[in-house]
Amino acid sequence: MASMEPQASSEDQRSAELSTRLSRELGLRVPLASAGMGFVGLTDLAVAVSNAGALGVYGVGAEPPPVFAARIQAIRAQTSGP
């Protein structure tokens, strides 16, 4: 006889398989982090990775503190993830 219990979707099963202690503690859906590459890993990459459920990392190059602060605020405005 078929179970009346709701079945987990294949996406839920894949997420559970990819779960790590760190991903659970940070609230990540995917246990990945982008590399913080100065001059390459800028705000758009950090936002995209974070919005995809992984850990977005902003790469700081040789930027003056006001530029760095503005980019951090831009990231925070575009995502609520880590």
N, C-alpha and C positions, 0 to 999 in steps of 0.2 A: 504494500500500500504506500502511496506517495506521502511524503511528509508535508504537514501543513505549515511548517516553519518557513519563514522567508529565506530564500537562498541568496547568498552573497554574490554580487556581480563579479564578472571576471576582473573588472578594474579594481574592485575592493580586494580581491584575492591577490592581485599583483602588488597593490599597495602594502598589504600585510607582509608579503614575501620580501619587500624592499625595506621594511621598517628596521631601524637600528635604534639603539638607546639614544644616541645624539639626535637623530631625526625626530624621535618622539619628544624629547626634552625641548627642542626648538620649535616643535609644531610643524615640521616639514612634511609634505605629502610625498616627497621624493628625496632620498638620502644623497643628494649631490650638492656640491658647492662650486660656484664659478671661481676661477682664479682671479685674484686681485692684480691684474696686470696694468701698471702705470702707463698712461697714454693710450691704452687699448681698451681695458675693461672699465669703461666709463659709465655714466649714469644709465644710459639706455640698456646696456647689458645687465647691470645689476637689477634694474627694475624688471626686465623680461624674465630673468632667472627666478627672481623672487615671486613674481606673479604666476610662474609655472609650477610653484610649489617647492622649489629648492632654495638653497641659501645663496642669495645674491651678494657678491662682494665687489665693492667699489675699489678700483686700483688708483692709488694716489701717486701722481708723478711729482715733479717739482712745481707745485702750485702754491701761490700765496694763501695764507689762511682764509681770507675772505672768499676766495674762489672755492676752496675746499668746503667751507661752511655752506655756501650757496648750493653746491652740488648735493651735499648731504640732505639739505632741506628739499631739494627737487626730488630726490629718491623717496623721502618720507611722504611727500605729497602724492606720489604715484603708486605707492604700495603700502599695504599694512603688514606684509610678511617680513620675515627676517632677511 
